[in-house]
């Protein structure tokens, strides 16, 4: 799931110091059917900064519900995958089964 941060007609400017939060201005830099998307884990996300603008035909749907959420900053002991025994302590219980705004 990615967040759409710029729509057709917007200009996206990402300076090295603004890598995590792009500045969006109203200009005609995105193609008529192009959308710029970012992932929530901005520093590690594979998103439009890596693969470019997403054509409108590739936008599939809208998220409705947060099924399960975990704290990325508390990944497994080696910084990788979460061990099954750690699922409970890494789960963000207050976000579970919440509607997406």
N, C-alpha and C positions, 0 to 999 in steps of 0.2 A: 504494500500500500504506500502510495506517494501522495504528497500534498501538491496541488497545482498552485504555483506562486506567480505565474505570469501567463496571460492569455494572448491570443492574437492581437497585434497592435502594440504590445508592451515592449519595452527595452529592458533587458536584464543586464545589470552591471555587477560583476563579482570581482572585487579587488582582493588581493591576497589577504589583507587584514579583515575583510568582510566575508571570508569564505563561508562562514556558518549562516549568515543572514544576508541574502542578496538585496540590493536596492532595486526596486522596480519603478521605472518611469514610463509615462505614456508617449511612446514613439512607435514607429512601424518596423521594428527590428525582427519580431517573430513573424513567421509566415502566416498567411491567412488561416491555416488550419493547424498551427503549431502551438503546443503548450509546454511550458517549462515546469518540471516537477522536481521536488526534493523529498528525500526520505527524512524520517524523524531523527535518526542517528546521523546527523549531518556530517560529522567528521569521518564516518566510516560507510556512508551510504553510497550505493551504486544508483545514481540518478542522472538527471539531465546534464549535470556537470561532466559526467563520464560518457553518456551515450547520446547526448544532444536532445533536441526538441522532439516531443512526442506528437505524432499526427493525431487529429481528432478521431479518426477511424480506429485507433488503438486504445482509446479510453473506453474501459469496459463497464464500469459501474461506480457506485458510491458505497462506501462502508456504512453499515447500519449499527453495528454492535462491537464493542471490545469484548472478545471472547475470553482471552487470557492475556495478561500483561506481566512482564518481568522487568526487573531493574537491570538495565544494561551495564550500569556502572558497578554492578556486583556480579559479574560473570564468574564462571568456574574458577577454581583456585589457580589454574595456570593461565587465566585470561581467555580461555577458550570456551568450550561447551559447558553447559550447566549439568552437573551430575544429578541423577534422579533423587539422591538423598538431599540435594540442595533446593529442590523445586519449591518447597514450602517457604523457605526463608528468602527466596528471590522473587516470589510472586508478589505483585502489587495488588493485594486483595481489594482495596477500595475502588480500583478501576475495572474489576471483573464485571462482566455482563452489563456494562453501562452503554447507553445509546451514544453514538458519535454525534457531536454537535456539528 
